[in-house]
Amino acid sequence: MARPNKLEEANIIERLDALPGWGGDATALKKTFKFADHITAMGFVTKVAICAEVLDHHPDLHIVYNTVDITLNTHDAGGVTDLDFKLADKIEKYAS
């Protein structure tokens, strides 16, 4: 599968408007999610992991009790691509 091209920072900032709570720049998209407890956070992470495997696009995850920090970028493109936005959109659906 062909990997997407790196997006320009202006395009990334514009597209972040559709993803409340997400921040980012040309290098990565980032968001912190907080849940009621550890089990709920881990359930969320499991959903993200399954989706990431299907997309063959794996986020950086940092989990501390009920808090999950997610960083998305496309390593082989050297920054943020459409694939990162696709995964971020799916992650948002799992968090609600």
Gaussian input, Z-matrix of N, CA and C with variables (Angstrom, degrees):
# hf/3-21g

backbone

0 1
 N
 C     1     B1
 C     2     B2     1     A1
 N     3     B3     2     A2     1     D1
 C     4     B4     3     A3     2     D2
 C     5     B5     4     A4     3     D3
 N     6     B6     5     A5     4     D4
 C     7     B7     6     A6     5     D5
 C     8     B8     7     A7     6     D6
 N     9     B9     8     A8     7     D7
 C    10    B10     9     A9     8     D8
 C    11    B11    10    A10     9     D9
 N    12    B12    11    A11    10    D10
 C    13    B13    12    A12    11    D11
 C    14    B14    13    A13    12    D12
 N    15    B15    14    A14    13    D13
 C    16    B16    15    A15    14    D14
 C    17    B17    16    A16    15    D15
 N    18    B18    17    A17    16    D16
 C    19    B19    18    A18    17    D17
 C    20    B20    19    A19    18    D18
 N    21    B21    20    A20    19    D19
 C    22    B22    21    A21    20    D20
 C    23    B23    22    A22    21    D21
 N    24    B24    23    A23    22    D22
 C    25    B25    24    A24    23    D23
 C    26    B26    25    A25    24    D24
 N    27    B27    26    A26    25    D25
 C    28    B28    27    A27    26    D26
 C    29    B29    28    A28    27    D27
 N    30    B30    29    A29    28    D28
 C    31    B31    30    A30    29    D29
 C    32    B32    31    A31    30    D30
 N    33    B33    32    A32    31    D31
 C    34    B34    33    A33    32    D32
 C    35    B35    34    A34    33    D33
 N    36    B36    35    A35    34    D34
 C    37    B37    36    A36    35    D35
 C    38    B38    37    A37    36    D36
 N    39    B39    38    A38    37    D37
 C    40    B40    39    A39    38    D38
 C    41    B41    40    A40    39    D39
 N    42    B42    41    A41    40    D40
 C    43    B43    42    A42    41    D41
 C    44    B44    43    A43    42    D42
 N    45    B45    44    A44    43    D43
 C    46    B46    45    A45    44    D44
 C    47    B47    46    A46    45    D45
 N    48    B48    47    A47    46    D46
 C    49    B49    48    A48    47    D47
 C    50    B50    49    A49    48    D48
 N    51    B51    50    A50    49    D49
 C    52    B52    51    A51    50    D50
 C    53    B53    52    A52    51    D51
 N    54    B54    53    A53    52    D52
 C    55    B55    54    A54    53    D53
 C    56    B56    55    A55    54    D54
 N    57    B57    56    A56    55    D55
 C    58    B58    57    A57    56    D56
 C    59    B59    58    A58    57    D57
 N    60    B60    59    A59    58    D58
 C    61    B61    60    A60    59    D59
 C    62    B62    61    A61    60    D60
 N    63    B63    62    A62    61    D61
 C    64    B64    63    A63    62    D62
 C    65    B65    64    A64    63    D63
 N    66    B66    65    A65    64    D64
 C    67    B67    66    A66    65    D65
 C    68    B68    67    A67    66    D66
 N    69    B69    68    A68    67    D67
 C    70    B70    69    A69    68    D68
 C    71    B71    70    A70    69    D69
 N    72    B72    71    A71    70    D70
 C    73    B73    72    A72    71    D71
 C    74    B74    73    A73    72    D72
 N    75    B75    74    A74    73    D73
 C    76    B76    75    A75    74    D74
 C    77    B77    76    A76    75    D75
 N    78    B78    77    A77    76    D76
 C    79    B79    78    A78    77    D77
 C    80    B80    79    A79    78    D78
 N    81    B81    80    A80    79    D79
 C    82    B82    81    A81    80    D80
 C    83    B83    82    A82    81    D81
 N    84    B84    83    A83    82    D82
 C    85    B85    84    A84    83    D83
 C    86    B86    85    A85    84    D84
 N    87    B87    86    A86    85    D85
 C    88    B88    87    A87    86    D86
 C    89    B89    88    A88    87    D87
 N    90    B90    89    A89    88    D88
 C    91    B91    90    A90    89    D89
 C    92    B92    91    A91    90    D90
 N    93    B93    92    A92    91    D91
 C    94    B94    93    A93    92    D92
 C    95    B95    94    A94    93    D93
 N    96    B96    95    A95    94    D94
 C    97    B97    96    A96    95    D95
 C    98    B98    97    A97    96    D96
 N    99    B99    98    A98    97    D97
 C   100   B100    99    A99    98    D98
 C   101   B101   100   A100    99    D99
 N   102   B102   101   A101   100   D100
 C   103   B103   102   A102   101   D101
 C   104   B104   103   A103   102   D102
 N   105   B105   104   A104   103   D103
 C   106   B106   105   A105   104   D104
 C   107   B107   106   A106   105   D105
 N   108   B108   107   A107   106   D106
 C   109   B109   108   A108   107   D107
 C   110   B110   109   A109   108   D108
 N   111   B111   110   A110   109   D109
 C   112   B112   111   A111   110   D110
 C   113   B113   112   A112   111   D111
 N   114   B114   113   A113   112   D112
 C   115   B115   114   A114   113   D113
 C   116   B116   115   A115   114   D114
 N   117   B117   116   A116   115   D115
 C   118   B118   117   A117   116   D116
 C   119   B119   118   A118   117   D117
 N   120   B120   119   A119   118   D118
 C   121   B121   120   A120   119   D119
 C   122   B122   121   A121   120   D120
 N   123   B123   122   A122   121   D121
 C   124   B124   123   A123   122   D122
 C   125   B125   124   A124   123   D123
 N   126   B126   125   A125   124   D124
 C   127   B127   126   A126   125   D125
 C   128   B128   127   A127   126   D126
 N   129   B129   128   A128   127   D127
 C   130   B130   129   A129   128   D128
 C   131   B131   130   A130   129   D129
 N   132   B132   131   A131   130   D130
 C   133   B133   132   A132   131   D131
 C   134   B134   133   A133   132   D132
 N   135   B135   134   A134   133   D133
 C   136   B136   135   A135   134   D134
 C   137   B137   136   A136   135   D135
 N   138   B138   137   A137   136   D136
 C   139   B139   138   A138   137   D137
 C   140   B140   139   A139   138   D138
 N   141   B141   140   A140   139   D139
 C   142   B142   141   A141   140   D140
 C   143   B143   142   A142   141   D141
 N   144   B144   143   A143   142   D142
 C   145   B145   144   A144   143   D143
 C   146   B146   145   A145   144   D144
 N   147   B147   146   A146   145   D145
 C   148   B148   147   A147   146   D146
 C   149   B149   148   A148   147   D147
 N   150   B150   149   A149   148   D148
 C   151   B151   150   A150   149   D149
 C   152   B152   151   A151   150   D150
 N   153   B153   152   A152   151   D151
 C   154   B154   153   A153   152   D152
 C   155   B155   154   A154   153   D153
 N   156   B156   155   A155   154   D154
 C   157   B157   156   A156   155   D155
 C   158   B158   157   A157   156   D156
 N   159   B159   158   A158   157   D157
 C   160   B160   159   A159   158   D158
 C   161   B161   160   A160   159   D159
 N   162   B162   161   A161   160   D160
 C   163   B163   162   A162   161   D161
 C   164   B164   163   A163   162   D162
 N   165   B165   164   A164   163   D163
 C   166   B166   165   A165   164   D164
 C   167   B167   166   A166   165   D165
 N   168   B168   167   A167   166   D166
 C   169   B169   168   A168   167   D167
 C   170   B170   169   A169   168   D168
 N   171   B171   170   A170   169   D169
 C   172   B172   171   A171   170   D170
 C   173   B173   172   A172   171   D171
 N   174   B174   173   A173   172   D172
 C   175   B175   174   A174   173   D173
 C   176   B176   175   A175   174   D174
 N   177   B177   176   A176   175   D175
 C   178   B178   177   A177   176   D176
 C   179   B179   178   A178   177   D177
 N   180   B180   179   A179   178   D178
 C   181   B181   180   A180   179   D179
 C   182   B182   181   A181   180   D180
 N   183   B183   182   A182   181   D181
 C   184   B184   183   A183   182   D182
 C   185   B185   184   A184   183   D183
 N   186   B186   185   A185   184   D184
 C   187   B187   186   A186   185   D185
 C   188   B188   187   A187   186   D186
 N   189   B189   188   A188   187   D187
 C   190   B190   189   A189   188   D188
 C   191   B191   190   A190   189   D189
 N   192   B192   191   A191   190   D190
 C   193   B193   192   A192   191   D191
 C   194   B194   193   A193   192   D192
 N   195   B195   194   A194   193   D193
 C   196   B196   195   A195   194   D194
 C   197   B197   196   A196   195   D195
 N   198   B198   197   A197   196   D196
 C   199   B199   198   A198   197   D197
 C   200   B200   199   A199   198   D198
 N   201   B201   200   A200   199   D199
 C   202   B202   201   A201   200   D200
 C   203   B203   202   A202   201   D201
 N   204   B204   203   A203   202   D202
 C   205   B205   204   A204   203   D203
 C   206   B206   205   A205   204   D204
 N   207   B207   206   A206   205   D205
 C   208   B208   207   A207   206   D206
 C   209   B209   208   A208   207   D207
 N   210   B210   209   A209   208   D208
 C   211   B211   210   A210   209   D209
 C   212   B212   211   A211   210   D210
 N   213   B213   212   A212   211   D211
 C   214   B214   213   A213   212   D212
 C   215   B215   214   A214   213   D213
 N   216   B216   215   A215   214   D214
 C   217   B217   216   A216   215   D215
 C   218   B218   217   A217   216   D216
 N   219   B219   218   A218   217   D217
 C   220   B220   219   A219   218   D218
 C   221   B221   220   A220   219   D219
 N   222   B222   221   A221   220   D220
 C   223   B223   222   A222   221   D221
 C   224   B224   223   A223   222   D222
 N   225   B225   224   A224   223   D223
 C   226   B226   225   A225   224   D224
 C   227   B227   226   A226   225   D225
 N   228   B228   227   A227   226   D226
 C   229   B229   228   A228   227   D227
 C   230   B230   229   A229   228   D228
 N   231   B231   230   A230   229   D229
 C   232   B232   231   A231   230   D230
 C   233   B233   232   A232   231   D231
 N   234   B234   233   A233   232   D232
 C   235   B235   234   A234   233   D233
 C   236   B236   235   A235   234   D234
 N   237   B237   236   A236   235   D235
 C   238   B238   237   A237   236   D236
 C   239   B239   238   A238   237   D237
 N   240   B240   239   A239   238   D238
 C   241   B241   240   A240   239   D239
 C   242   B242   241   A241   240   D240
 N   243   B243   242   A242   241   D241
 C   244   B244   243   A243   242   D242
 C   245   B245   244   A244   243   D243
 N   246   B246   245   A245   244   D244
 C   247   B247   246   A246   245   D245
 C   248   B248   247   A247   246   D246
 N   249   B249   248   A248   247   D247
 C   250   B250   249   A249   248   D248
 C   251   B251   250   A250   249   D249
 N   252   B252   251   A251   250   D250
 C   253   B253   252   A252   251   D251
 C   254   B254   253   A253   252   D252
 N   255   B255   254   A254   253   D253
 C   256   B256   255   A255   254   D254
 C   257   B257   256   A256   255   D255
 N   258   B258   257   A257   256   D256
 C   259   B259   258   A258   257   D257
 C   260   B260   259   A259   258   D258
 N   261   B261   260   A260   259   D259
 C   262   B262   261   A261   260   D260
 C   263   B263   262   A262   261   D261
 N   264   B264   263   A263   262   D262
 C   265   B265   264   A264   263   D263
 C   266   B266   265   A265   264   D264
 N   267   B267   266   A266   265   D265
 C   268   B268   267   A267   266   D266
 C   269   B269   268   A268   267   D267
 N   270   B270   269   A269   268   D268
 C   271   B271   270   A270   269   D269
 C   272   B272   271   A271   270   D270
 N   273   B273   272   A272   271   D271
 C   274   B274   273   A273   272   D272
 C   275   B275   274   A274   273   D273
 N   276   B276   275   A275   274   D274
 C   277   B277   276   A276   275   D275
 C   278   B278   277   A277   276   D276
 N   279   B279   278   A278   277   D277
 C   280   B280   279   A279   278   D278
 C   281   B281   280   A280   279   D279
 N   282   B282   281   A281   280   D280
 C   283   B283   282   A282   281   D281
 C   284   B284   283   A283   282   D282
 N   285   B285   284   A284   283   D283
 C   286   B286   285   A285   284   D284
 C   287   B287   286   A286   285   D285

   B1=1.4462
   B2=1.5330
   B3=1.3161
   B4=1.4645
   B5=1.5234
   B6=1.2976
   B7=1.4586
   B8=1.5218
   B9=1.3310
   B10=1.4715
   B11=1.5234
   B12=1.3080
   B13=1.4594
   B14=1.5208
   B15=1.3246
   B16=1.4593
   B17=1.5241
   B18=1.3362
   B19=1.4662
   B20=1.5272
   B21=1.3228
   B22=1.4663
   B23=1.5284
   B24=1.3345
   B25=1.4637
   B26=1.5313
   B27=1.3142
   B28=1.4719
   B29=1.5253
   B30=1.3219
   B31=1.4647
   B32=1.5268
   B33=1.3219
   B34=1.4662
   B35=1.5279
   B36=1.3156
   B37=1.4645
   B38=1.5221
   B39=1.3023
   B40=1.4645
   B41=1.5280
   B42=1.3110
   B43=1.4663
   B44=1.5236
   B45=1.3255
   B46=1.4649
   B47=1.5257
   B48=1.3324
   B49=1.4745
   B50=1.5251
   B51=1.3210
   B52=1.4666
   B53=1.5287
   B54=1.3338
   B55=1.4661
   B56=1.5284
   B57=1.3277
   B58=1.4672
   B59=1.5253
   B60=1.3196
   B61=1.4526
   B62=1.5181
   B63=1.3214
   B64=1.4592
   B65=1.5291
   B66=1.3081
   B67=1.4481
   B68=1.5118
   B69=1.2992
   B70=1.4491
   B71=1.5007
   B72=1.3082
   B73=1.4564
   B74=1.5260
   B75=1.3076
   B76=1.4611
   B77=1.5268
   B78=1.3402
   B79=1.4567
   B80=1.5259
   B81=1.3498
   B82=1.4627
   B83=1.5272
   B84=1.3386
   B85=1.4604
   B86=1.5206
   B87=1.3465
   B88=1.4648
   B89=1.5243
   B90=1.3336
   B91=1.4657
   B92=1.5217
   B93=1.3236
   B94=1.4624
   B95=1.5206
   B96=1.3283
   B97=1.4555
   B98=1.5198
   B99=1.3379
   B100=1.4657
   B101=1.5160
   B102=1.3491
   B103=1.4488
   B104=1.5252
   B105=1.3232
   B106=1.4633
   B107=1.5259
   B108=1.3346
   B109=1.4629
   B110=1.5281
   B111=1.3181
   B112=1.4608
   B113=1.5317
   B114=1.3009
   B115=1.4706
   B116=1.5227
   B117=1.3088
   B118=1.4681
   B119=1.5250
   B120=1.3179
   B121=1.4646
   B122=1.5301
   B123=1.3225
   B124=1.4620
   B125=1.5283
   B126=1.3320
   B127=1.4639
   B128=1.5176
   B129=1.3241
   B130=1.4608
   B131=1.5289
   B132=1.3290
   B133=1.4646
   B134=1.5286
   B135=1.3081
   B136=1.4652
   B137=1.5203
   B138=1.3235
   B139=1.4688
   B140=1.5203
   B141=1.3321
   B142=1.4664
   B143=1.5308
   B144=1.3217
   B145=1.4655
   B146=1.5228
   B147=1.3249
   B148=1.4670
   B149=1.5206
   B150=1.3171
   B151=1.4595
   B152=1.5294
   B153=1.3190
   B154=1.4658
   B155=1.5247
   B156=1.3000
   B157=1.4641
   B158=1.5241
   B159=1.3319
   B160=1.4703
   B161=1.5255
   B162=1.3225
   B163=1.4649
   B164=1.5347
   B165=1.3348
   B166=1.4639
   B167=1.5283
   B168=1.3394
   B169=1.4629
   B170=1.5244
   B171=1.3117
   B172=1.4519
   B173=1.5319
   B174=1.3419
   B175=1.4651
   B176=1.5203
   B177=1.3212
   B178=1.4561
   B179=1.5217
   B180=1.3192
   B181=1.4616
   B182=1.5189
   B183=1.3191
   B184=1.4568
   B185=1.5214
   B186=1.3269
   B187=1.4640
   B188=1.5243
   B189=1.3350
   B190=1.4585
   B191=1.5228
   B192=1.3126
   B193=1.4570
   B194=1.5291
   B195=1.3246
   B196=1.4646
   B197=1.5243
   B198=1.3210
   B199=1.4581
   B200=1.5233
   B201=1.3405
   B202=1.4629
   B203=1.5269
   B204=1.3162
   B205=1.4624
   B206=1.5241
   B207=1.3326
   B208=1.4598
   B209=1.5204
   B210=1.3266
   B211=1.4525
   B212=1.5226
   B213=1.3241
   B214=1.4624
   B215=1.5165
   B216=1.3045
   B217=1.4674
   B218=1.5212
   B219=1.3024
   B220=1.4608
   B221=1.5263
   B222=1.3329
   B223=1.4586
   B224=1.5275
   B225=1.3354
   B226=1.4673
   B227=1.5237
   B228=1.3401
   B229=1.4717
   B230=1.5274
   B231=1.3246
   B232=1.4604
   B233=1.5099
   B234=1.3296
   B235=1.4649
   B236=1.5067
   B237=1.3081
   B238=1.4630
   B239=1.5320
   B240=1.3394
   B241=1.4651
   B242=1.5289
   B243=1.3289
   B244=1.4663
   B245=1.5235
   B246=1.3134
   B247=1.4636
   B248=1.5245
   B249=1.3207
   B250=1.4677
   B251=1.5276
   B252=1.3142
   B253=1.4684
   B254=1.5302
   B255=1.3078
   B256=1.4763
   B257=1.5263
   B258=1.3240
   B259=1.4576
   B260=1.5261
   B261=1.3233
   B262=1.4698
   B263=1.5156
   B264=1.3311
   B265=1.4590
   B266=1.5310
   B267=1.3085
   B268=1.4672
   B269=1.5357
   B270=1.3241
   B271=1.4578
   B272=1.5220
   B273=1.3174
   B274=1.4740
   B275=1.5217
   B276=1.3056
   B277=1.4745
   B278=1.5333
   B279=1.3229
   B280=1.4692
   B281=1.5145
   B282=1.3144
   B283=1.4696
   B284=1.5214
   B285=1.3335
   B286=1.4628
   B287=1.5068
   A1=108.60
   A2=116.01
   A3=120.92
   A4=109.63
   A5=115.56
   A6=120.64
   A7=109.48
   A8=117.31
   A9=120.04
   A10=112.12
   A11=114.46
   A12=121.70
   A13=111.36
   A14=115.60
   A15=122.95
   A16=109.52
   A17=115.66
   A18=121.62
   A19=110.72
   A20=114.89
   A21=121.11
   A22=108.86
   A23=117.22
   A24=121.41
   A25=112.24
   A26=118.98
   A27=121.53
   A28=110.70
   A29=116.92
   A30=121.59
   A31=110.74
   A32=116.25
   A33=121.31
   A34=110.02
   A35=116.98
   A36=121.15
   A37=110.53
   A38=117.36
   A39=121.42
   A40=110.99
   A41=117.37
   A42=121.73
   A43=113.00
   A44=117.76
   A45=120.72
   A46=111.85
   A47=118.12
   A48=121.37
   A49=111.43
   A50=117.26
   A51=121.54
   A52=112.23
   A53=117.58
   A54=122.05
   A55=110.08
   A56=117.60
   A57=120.98
   A58=112.48
   A59=114.57
   A60=120.25
   A61=114.77
   A62=117.33
   A63=121.03
   A64=109.10
   A65=115.40
   A66=121.82
   A67=108.57
   A68=115.33
   A69=116.55
   A70=113.73
   A71=112.77
   A72=122.36
   A73=106.63
   A74=117.62
   A75=121.15
   A76=112.93
   A77=117.31
   A78=119.68
   A79=114.20
   A80=118.51
   A81=119.75
   A82=112.02
   A83=114.52
   A84=122.92
   A85=106.70
   A86=117.29
   A87=120.62
   A88=110.99
   A89=113.85
   A90=119.65
   A91=109.38
   A92=115.60
   A93=122.66
   A94=108.55
   A95=116.04
   A96=123.36
   A97=108.57
   A98=116.30
   A99=121.42
   A100=108.80
   A101=115.19
   A102=121.95
   A103=110.18
   A104=116.22
   A105=121.17
   A106=112.24
   A107=116.80
   A108=120.40
   A109=110.00
   A110=115.21
   A111=121.28
   A112=112.28
   A113=117.41
   A114=120.67
   A115=110.99
   A116=117.67
   A117=121.09
   A118=110.08
   A119=117.17
   A120=121.19
   A121=110.52
   A122=117.44
   A123=120.76
   A124=111.69
   A125=117.43
   A126=119.90
   A127=111.02
   A128=116.09
   A129=121.96
   A130=110.47
   A131=116.65
   A132=121.38
   A133=110.66
   A134=117.65
   A135=121.02
   A136=110.88
   A137=117.24
   A138=120.69
   A139=110.83
   A140=116.71
   A141=121.03
   A142=109.73
   A143=117.41
   A144=121.35
   A145=111.70
   A146=117.45
   A147=120.87
   A148=110.28
   A149=117.17
   A150=121.27
   A151=110.54
   A152=116.79
   A153=121.36
   A154=110.45
   A155=117.13
   A156=120.49
   A157=111.22
   A158=116.33
   A159=120.59
   A160=110.56
   A161=116.61
   A162=121.08
   A163=112.82
   A164=116.93
   A165=122.63
   A166=109.90
   A167=113.87
   A168=121.18
   A169=107.52
   A170=116.81
   A171=121.25
   A172=112.55
   A173=116.14
   A174=120.59
   A175=111.82
   A176=115.42
   A177=121.33
   A178=106.16
   A179=116.56
   A180=122.57
   A181=109.63
   A182=116.33
   A183=122.27
   A184=106.34
   A185=115.88
   A186=121.55
   A187=109.40
   A188=115.80
   A189=121.81
   A190=106.88
   A191=115.50
   A192=125.10
   A193=111.94
   A194=119.55
   A195=121.39
   A196=113.01
   A197=116.84
   A198=122.19
   A199=110.27
   A200=115.52
   A201=121.33
   A202=108.02
   A203=116.33
   A204=122.31
   A205=107.39
   A206=115.79
   A207=121.00
   A208=109.37
   A209=115.47
   A210=123.08
   A211=107.59
   A212=115.28
   A213=121.32
   A214=110.15
   A215=115.78
   A216=121.91
   A217=108.07
   A218=115.36
   A219=120.63
   A220=106.38
   A221=114.98
   A222=121.03
   A223=112.80
   A224=116.77
   A225=118.34
   A226=112.93
   A227=118.15
   A228=120.94
   A229=110.82
   A230=116.38
   A231=120.33
   A232=114.51
   A233=117.52
   A234=120.13
   A235=111.83
   A236=116.58
   A237=123.73
   A238=109.96
   A239=115.17
   A240=121.59
   A241=109.48
   A242=115.19
   A243=120.43
   A244=111.46
   A245=117.26
   A246=121.36
   A247=111.67
   A248=117.04
   A249=120.33
   A250=110.88
   A251=116.32
   A252=119.52
   A253=111.42
   A254=116.86
   A255=120.47
   A256=109.97
   A257=117.20
   A258=120.57
   A259=110.99
   A260=118.65
   A261=121.28
   A262=111.27
   A263=116.72
   A264=120.74
   A265=111.14
   A266=117.17
   A267=120.87
   A268=111.08
   A269=116.99
   A270=121.24
   A271=110.25
   A272=117.29
   A273=121.16
   A274=111.30
   A275=117.16
   A276=120.90
   A277=110.93
   A278=117.50
   A279=120.92
   A280=111.90
   A281=117.71
   A282=121.06
   A283=112.62
   A284=117.07
   A285=118.51
   A286=112.91
   D1=133.32
   D2=178.11
   D3=-72.07
   D4=135.55
   D5=179.60
   D6=-85.42
   D7=147.48
   D8=179.75
   D9=-71.09
   D10=160.77
   D11=178.54
   D12=-83.01
   D13=151.89
   D14=176.56
   D15=-62.16
   D16=136.86
   D17=179.33
   D18=-88.11
   D19=153.62
   D20=174.55
   D21=-74.02
   D22=147.69
   D23=-176.70
   D24=-58.85
   D25=-38.22
   D26=178.94
   D27=-61.54
   D28=-39.55
   D29=178.60
   D30=-67.67
   D31=-38.84
   D32=178.89
   D33=-63.26
   D34=-48.40
   D35=-178.67
   D36=-61.58
   D37=-41.28
   D38=178.21
   D39=-62.41
   D40=-44.01
   D41=-177.84
   D42=-72.28
   D43=-22.22
   D44=178.76
   D45=-65.13
   D46=-21.51
   D47=177.35
   D48=-57.61
   D49=-29.41
   D50=-178.99
   D51=-83.65
   D52=-3.10
   D53=-178.50
   D54=-125.42
   D55=80.80
   D56=-177.80
   D57=-54.46
   D58=134.48
   D59=177.38
   D60=88.80
   D61=-15.11
   D62=177.99
   D63=-83.98
   D64=142.72
   D65=173.48
   D66=-124.32
   D67=170.12
   D68=177.46
   D69=166.38
   D70=178.67
   D71=178.20
   D72=-152.18
   D73=-160.50
   D74=-176.80
   D75=-67.37
   D76=-16.64
   D77=-176.66
   D78=-93.76
   D79=-32.01
   D80=-175.53
   D81=-168.26
   D82=157.35
   D83=169.40
   D84=-104.35
   D85=142.34
   D86=-176.49
   D87=-141.79
   D88=145.53
   D89=173.10
   D90=-156.86
   D91=147.12
   D92=173.96
   D93=-108.13
   D94=131.69
   D95=177.86
   D96=-115.14
   D97=134.79
   D98=177.05
   D99=-118.79
   D100=137.97
   D101=-177.62
   D102=-124.94
   D103=170.94
   D104=-176.77
   D105=-64.32
   D106=-33.06
   D107=-176.94
   D108=-160.28
   D109=178.49
   D110=-176.23
   D111=-65.63
   D112=-41.71
   D113=-178.43
   D114=-62.38
   D115=-41.88
   D116=178.04
   D117=-64.36
   D118=-41.90
   D119=177.81
   D120=-61.81
   D121=-42.29
   D122=-179.13
   D123=-69.49
   D124=-33.98
   D125=174.33
   D126=-61.96
   D127=-42.39
   D128=176.43
   D129=-60.36
   D130=-47.00
   D131=-179.23
   D132=-61.38
   D133=-37.94
   D134=178.48
   D135=-63.03
   D136=-43.54
   D137=177.02
   D138=-61.90
   D139=-43.50
   D140=178.71
   D141=-61.97
   D142=-42.50
   D143=-178.46
   D144=-62.88
   D145=-41.91
   D146=179.10
   D147=-64.79
   D148=-45.45
   D149=178.60
   D150=-61.74
   D151=-43.46
   D152=-179.68
   D153=-61.53
   D154=-39.11
   D155=179.25
   D156=-65.63
   D157=-42.09
   D158=177.98
   D159=-62.00
   D160=-41.57
   D161=-179.87
   D162=-80.11
   D163=-9.67
   D164=-173.77
   D165=53.78
   D166=45.97
   D167=-178.60
   D168=-145.96
   D169=109.06
   D170=-167.20
   D171=-109.58
   D172=121.40
   D173=-178.71
   D174=-78.03
   D175=162.71
   D176=168.29
   D177=-86.75
   D178=126.60
   D179=-178.26
   D180=-120.38
   D181=135.62
   D182=174.28
   D183=-128.07
   D184=118.47
   D185=-173.16
   D186=-117.78
   D187=124.27
   D188=173.61
   D189=-133.20
   D190=109.05
   D191=-178.44
   D192=49.03
   D193=-97.58
   D194=-176.38
   D195=-107.90
   D196=11.86
   D197=-176.36
   D198=-117.40
   D199=131.96
   D200=179.22
   D201=-124.75
   D202=118.57
   D203=174.36
   D204=-98.42
   D205=127.86
   D206=-179.32
   D207=-119.19
   D208=133.16
   D209=174.17
   D210=-123.65
   D211=128.47
   D212=179.61
   D213=-118.62
   D214=131.66
   D215=167.38
   D216=-160.41
   D217=162.39
   D218=-179.67
   D219=-105.03
   D220=99.69
   D221=-172.84
   D222=-55.30
   D223=-45.07
   D224=-176.10
   D225=-72.92
   D226=-13.55
   D227=175.12
   D228=-95.62
   D229=-13.37
   D230=179.30
   D231=78.89
   D232=24.96
   D233=178.71
   D234=167.15
   D235=-152.51
   D236=-175.92
   D237=-89.19
   D238=136.81
   D239=178.98
   D240=-131.26
   D241=177.81
   D242=175.18
   D243=-57.01
   D244=-33.01
   D245=179.91
   D246=-61.55
   D247=-36.39
   D248=177.62
   D249=-65.75
   D250=-40.86
   D251=177.60
   D252=-67.69
   D253=-36.48
   D254=177.74
   D255=-62.63
   D256=-46.08
   D257=179.36
   D258=-67.57
   D259=-41.31
   D260=178.29
   D261=-58.83
   D262=-41.35
   D263=178.83
   D264=-62.58
   D265=-42.22
   D266=178.03
   D267=-66.99
   D268=-39.98
   D269=178.54
   D270=-59.86
   D271=-41.60
   D272=178.54
   D273=-57.27
   D274=-39.53
   D275=179.61
   D276=-66.01
   D277=-35.20
   D278=179.67
   D279=-72.95
   D280=-26.28
   D281=-176.16
   D282=-78.17
   D283=-18.90
   D284=-176.12
   D285=-89.11

